[in-house]
Amino acid sequence: MKHLLAPALAIARKDLYAEWKTKQTITTMLIFSGLVILTFSFAFDPSNQAVSALVPGMIWVITIFAGILGLNRSFTTEKQHDHLHGMMVAPVDPSGIYIGKFLANLVFVLVVQVVSIPLLFLLFDFQVPAYSSIFYFLLIIFLGTFGFIAVGTLLAALASHAKSSEMLLPILLFPLVTPVIIAAVQATRLVLTEQEGAAAALSWMQLMGAYDVIFFAAGFLLFEYVLEV
């Protein structure tokens, strides 16, 4: 396990440090999220109670499209500077590279969510129905984001070999993440807007948990072959 975690943490630390210095990816993702939220706030009347039903979907629209921006840059930057080849020939397990990239991408998306979700709630004057729902809401956000990034990191590495990786990644990604996104939207809706709360959302959360385990394991096992494409 140590031979996986050490290079994985080193790669994640390298990506996070590079982003800390340039702030290009996070800034782009935050600007995009802000524009989406402002567009929705002007398109719909926040004082209308029916609009509150749109909030769960908006959360995941922001997550998906902002996340794609980060995933695209995750490997295209490495490809441009030929760092990816260096990683491939380094004496490390390719699965460690996958875990490192996964951790960095997960942090980027979670940071965007920490900023954008409170802003969305503020502009739409949305209030969580009960404080007990906050824990389940955060768990749903993590489970959904985990599955999205697990698949996205693997496919971003695959798409980076193509000339039009920015166009190829969404085409490959959307069909595979549809189950976890549907489960995440439904679970978020039940926790935030319905009376049943977390009990009704439990089955959707279990589906997301199973999805996360299966696709993270698939990325872990297949990443070596993806790099060699």
ABEGO torsion letter per residue (X at the ends): XAAAAAAAAAAAAAAAAAAAAAGAAAAAAAAAAAAAAAAAAAABBAABAAAAAAAAAAAAAAAAAAAAAAAAAAAAAAAAAGAAAAAAABBBBAAAAAAAAAAAAAAAAAAAAAAAAAAAAAAAGBBBABAAAAAAAAAAAAAAAAAAAAAAAAAAAAAAABABAAAAAAAAAAAAAAAAAAAAAAAAAAAAABAAEAAAAAAAAAAAAAAAAAAAAAAAAAAAAAAAX
